[in-house]
Amino acid sequence: MHAELTERVGRLATELEPLGAVAWDAGEPMPEATRQFLAGKTFSIAGGTSEIQRNIIGERVLGLPKDPDPERELPFAERARG
């Protein structure tokens, strides 16, 4: 949830200050709107995507079955590509 919240705050910051988020004077520090936006992206990547985290919670915590994989027993090199 922290990664998603940080990403939302970053998007909101860029909506409130759109020009400051994409352009600033040379030599000036990065605007806070830009920092928030980029932080949201790094948090969502660093912890794994939210969808992957939800799958882990569903399988390990809630005991839900794993997604079906008809090729589970095949070596990777023999799996269908597509």
PyMOL CGO cylinders between C-alpha atoms (Angstrom):
from pymol import cmd
from pymol.cgo import CYLINDER

trace = [
    CYLINDER, 0.00, 0.00, 0.00, 2.90, 2.34, 0.72, 0.3, 1, 1, 1, 1, 1, 1,
    CYLINDER, 2.90, 2.34, 0.72, 4.17, 2.08, -2.85, 0.3, 1, 1, 1, 1, 1, 1,
    CYLINDER, 4.17, 2.08, -2.85, 0.72, 2.77, -4.29, 0.3, 1, 1, 1, 1, 1, 1,
    CYLINDER, 0.72, 2.77, -4.29, 0.13, 5.69, -1.93, 0.3, 1, 1, 1, 1, 1, 1,
    CYLINDER, 0.13, 5.69, -1.93, 3.51, 7.22, -2.79, 0.3, 1, 1, 1, 1, 1, 1,
    CYLINDER, 3.51, 7.22, -2.79, 2.74, 6.86, -6.50, 0.3, 1, 1, 1, 1, 1, 1,
    CYLINDER, 2.74, 6.86, -6.50, -0.63, 8.57, -6.06, 0.3, 1, 1, 1, 1, 1, 1,
    CYLINDER, -0.63, 8.57, -6.06, 0.97, 11.43, -4.13, 0.3, 1, 1, 1, 1, 1, 1,
    CYLINDER, 0.97, 11.43, -4.13, 3.52, 11.83, -6.93, 0.3, 1, 1, 1, 1, 1, 1,
    CYLINDER, 3.52, 11.83, -6.93, 0.83, 11.98, -9.59, 0.3, 1, 1, 1, 1, 1, 1,
    CYLINDER, 0.83, 11.98, -9.59, -1.12, 14.50, -7.53, 0.3, 1, 1, 1, 1, 1, 1,
    CYLINDER, -1.12, 14.50, -7.53, 2.01, 16.63, -7.09, 0.3, 1, 1, 1, 1, 1, 1,
    CYLINDER, 2.01, 16.63, -7.09, 2.58, 16.71, -10.85, 0.3, 1, 1, 1, 1, 1, 1,
    CYLINDER, 2.58, 16.71, -10.85, -1.06, 17.63, -11.42, 0.3, 1, 1, 1, 1, 1, 1,
    CYLINDER, -1.06, 17.63, -11.42, -0.83, 20.50, -8.93, 0.3, 1, 1, 1, 1, 1, 1,
    CYLINDER, -0.83, 20.50, -8.93, 2.50, 21.74, -10.27, 0.3, 1, 1, 1, 1, 1, 1,
    CYLINDER, 2.50, 21.74, -10.27, 2.77, 20.44, -13.87, 0.3, 1, 1, 1, 1, 1, 1,
    CYLINDER, 2.77, 20.44, -13.87, 5.42, 22.84, -15.17, 0.3, 1, 1, 1, 1, 1, 1,
    CYLINDER, 5.42, 22.84, -15.17, 7.55, 22.52, -12.08, 0.3, 1, 1, 1, 1, 1, 1,
    CYLINDER, 7.55, 22.52, -12.08, 7.49, 18.76, -12.38, 0.3, 1, 1, 1, 1, 1, 1,
    CYLINDER, 7.49, 18.76, -12.38, 9.05, 18.64, -15.84, 0.3, 1, 1, 1, 1, 1, 1,
    CYLINDER, 9.05, 18.64, -15.84, 11.23, 21.74, -16.08, 0.3, 1, 1, 1, 1, 1, 1,
    CYLINDER, 11.23, 21.74, -16.08, 13.27, 23.84, -13.70, 0.3, 1, 1, 1, 1, 1, 1,
    CYLINDER, 13.27, 23.84, -13.70, 16.16, 26.27, -13.90, 0.3, 1, 1, 1, 1, 1, 1,
    CYLINDER, 16.16, 26.27, -13.90, 19.64, 24.80, -14.36, 0.3, 1, 1, 1, 1, 1, 1,
    CYLINDER, 19.64, 24.80, -14.36, 21.48, 24.64, -11.08, 0.3, 1, 1, 1, 1, 1, 1,
    CYLINDER, 21.48, 24.64, -11.08, 18.26, 24.57, -9.08, 0.3, 1, 1, 1, 1, 1, 1,
    CYLINDER, 18.26, 24.57, -9.08, 17.36, 21.51, -7.02, 0.3, 1, 1, 1, 1, 1, 1,
    CYLINDER, 17.36, 21.51, -7.02, 14.81, 19.08, -8.38, 0.3, 1, 1, 1, 1, 1, 1,
    CYLINDER, 14.81, 19.08, -8.38, 11.26, 20.25, -7.58, 0.3, 1, 1, 1, 1, 1, 1,
    CYLINDER, 11.26, 20.25, -7.58, 9.41, 18.36, -4.89, 0.3, 1, 1, 1, 1, 1, 1,
    CYLINDER, 9.41, 18.36, -4.89, 6.68, 17.38, -7.39, 0.3, 1, 1, 1, 1, 1, 1,
    CYLINDER, 6.68, 17.38, -7.39, 9.26, 15.62, -9.55, 0.3, 1, 1, 1, 1, 1, 1,
    CYLINDER, 9.26, 15.62, -9.55, 10.88, 13.96, -6.54, 0.3, 1, 1, 1, 1, 1, 1,
    CYLINDER, 10.88, 13.96, -6.54, 7.51, 12.63, -5.36, 0.3, 1, 1, 1, 1, 1, 1,
    CYLINDER, 7.51, 12.63, -5.36, 6.59, 11.34, -8.80, 0.3, 1, 1, 1, 1, 1, 1,
    CYLINDER, 6.59, 11.34, -8.80, 9.89, 9.49, -9.26, 0.3, 1, 1, 1, 1, 1, 1,
    CYLINDER, 9.89, 9.49, -9.26, 9.83, 8.13, -5.71, 0.3, 1, 1, 1, 1, 1, 1,
    CYLINDER, 9.83, 8.13, -5.71, 6.47, 6.52, -6.41, 0.3, 1, 1, 1, 1, 1, 1,
    CYLINDER, 6.47, 6.52, -6.41, 7.91, 4.72, -9.40, 0.3, 1, 1, 1, 1, 1, 1,
    CYLINDER, 7.91, 4.72, -9.40, 10.96, 3.44, -7.51, 0.3, 1, 1, 1, 1, 1, 1,
    CYLINDER, 10.96, 3.44, -7.51, 8.90, 2.17, -4.57, 0.3, 1, 1, 1, 1, 1, 1,
    CYLINDER, 8.90, 2.17, -4.57, 6.56, 0.20, -6.81, 0.3, 1, 1, 1, 1, 1, 1,
    CYLINDER, 6.56, 0.20, -6.81, 9.48, -1.42, -8.62, 0.3, 1, 1, 1, 1, 1, 1,
    CYLINDER, 9.48, -1.42, -8.62, 11.70, -2.02, -5.59, 0.3, 1, 1, 1, 1, 1, 1,
    CYLINDER, 11.70, -2.02, -5.59, 9.16, -4.12, -3.72, 0.3, 1, 1, 1, 1, 1, 1,
    CYLINDER, 9.16, -4.12, -3.72, 7.87, -5.97, -6.76, 0.3, 1, 1, 1, 1, 1, 1,
    CYLINDER, 7.87, -5.97, -6.76, 4.80, -4.90, -8.62, 0.3, 1, 1, 1, 1, 1, 1,
    CYLINDER, 4.80, -4.90, -8.62, 1.60, -4.57, -6.66, 0.3, 1, 1, 1, 1, 1, 1,
    CYLINDER, 1.60, -4.57, -6.66, 0.06, -7.44, -8.62, 0.3, 1, 1, 1, 1, 1, 1,
    CYLINDER, 0.06, -7.44, -8.62, 2.89, -9.77, -7.66, 0.3, 1, 1, 1, 1, 1, 1,
    CYLINDER, 2.89, -9.77, -7.66, 2.60, -8.74, -4.01, 0.3, 1, 1, 1, 1, 1, 1,
    CYLINDER, 2.60, -8.74, -4.01, -1.14, -9.44, -4.11, 0.3, 1, 1, 1, 1, 1, 1,
    CYLINDER, -1.14, -9.44, -4.11, -0.50, -12.89, -5.58, 0.3, 1, 1, 1, 1, 1, 1,
    CYLINDER, -0.50, -12.89, -5.58, 2.00, -13.67, -2.81, 0.3, 1, 1, 1, 1, 1, 1,
    CYLINDER, 2.00, -13.67, -2.81, -0.47, -12.55, -0.12, 0.3, 1, 1, 1, 1, 1, 1,
    CYLINDER, -0.47, -12.55, -0.12, -3.27, -14.56, -1.72, 0.3, 1, 1, 1, 1, 1, 1,
    CYLINDER, -3.27, -14.56, -1.72, -1.22, -17.74, -2.00, 0.3, 1, 1, 1, 1, 1, 1,
    CYLINDER, -1.22, -17.74, -2.00, 0.85, -17.65, 1.18, 0.3, 1, 1, 1, 1, 1, 1,
    CYLINDER, 0.85, -17.65, 1.18, -1.34, -15.78, 3.63, 0.3, 1, 1, 1, 1, 1, 1,
    CYLINDER, -1.34, -15.78, 3.63, -4.86, -16.56, 2.47, 0.3, 1, 1, 1, 1, 1, 1,
    CYLINDER, -4.86, -16.56, 2.47, -4.07, -20.04, 1.19, 0.3, 1, 1, 1, 1, 1, 1,
    CYLINDER, -4.07, -20.04, 1.19, -5.56, -19.46, -2.25, 0.3, 1, 1, 1, 1, 1, 1,
    CYLINDER, -5.56, -19.46, -2.25, -4.49, -21.87, -5.03, 0.3, 1, 1, 1, 1, 1, 1,
    CYLINDER, -4.49, -21.87, -5.03, -1.70, -20.88, -7.40, 0.3, 1, 1, 1, 1, 1, 1,
    CYLINDER, -1.70, -20.88, -7.40, -2.52, -19.91, -10.95, 0.3, 1, 1, 1, 1, 1, 1,
    CYLINDER, -2.52, -19.91, -10.95, -2.86, -23.02, -13.13, 0.3, 1, 1, 1, 1, 1, 1,
    CYLINDER, -2.86, -23.02, -13.13, 0.23, -23.84, -15.18, 0.3, 1, 1, 1, 1, 1, 1,
    CYLINDER, 0.23, -23.84, -15.18, -0.21, -26.83, -17.52, 0.3, 1, 1, 1, 1, 1, 1,
    CYLINDER, -0.21, -26.83, -17.52, 3.53, -26.77, -18.30, 0.3, 1, 1, 1, 1, 1, 1,
    CYLINDER, 3.53, -26.77, -18.30, 4.69, -26.67, -14.67, 0.3, 1, 1, 1, 1, 1, 1,
    CYLINDER, 4.69, -26.67, -14.67, 6.59, -29.98, -14.93, 0.3, 1, 1, 1, 1, 1, 1,
    CYLINDER, 6.59, -29.98, -14.93, 8.37, -29.10, -18.20, 0.3, 1, 1, 1, 1, 1, 1,
    CYLINDER, 8.37, -29.10, -18.20, 11.88, -27.65, -18.20, 0.3, 1, 1, 1, 1, 1, 1,
    CYLINDER, 11.88, -27.65, -18.20, 11.91, -23.99, -19.21, 0.3, 1, 1, 1, 1, 1, 1,
    CYLINDER, 11.91, -23.99, -19.21, 13.62, -24.72, -22.54, 0.3, 1, 1, 1, 1, 1, 1,
    CYLINDER, 13.62, -24.72, -22.54, 10.75, -27.06, -23.52, 0.3, 1, 1, 1, 1, 1, 1,
    CYLINDER, 10.75, -27.06, -23.52, 7.89, -24.72, -22.68, 0.3, 1, 1, 1, 1, 1, 1,
    CYLINDER, 7.89, -24.72, -22.68, 5.76, -23.24, -25.45, 0.3, 1, 1, 1, 1, 1, 1,
    CYLINDER, 5.76, -23.24, -25.45, 6.85, -19.76, -26.44, 0.3, 1, 1, 1, 1, 1, 1,
    CYLINDER, 6.85, -19.76, -26.44, 4.43, -17.12, -27.42, 0.3, 1, 1, 1, 1, 1, 1,
]
cmd.load_cgo(trace, "trace")
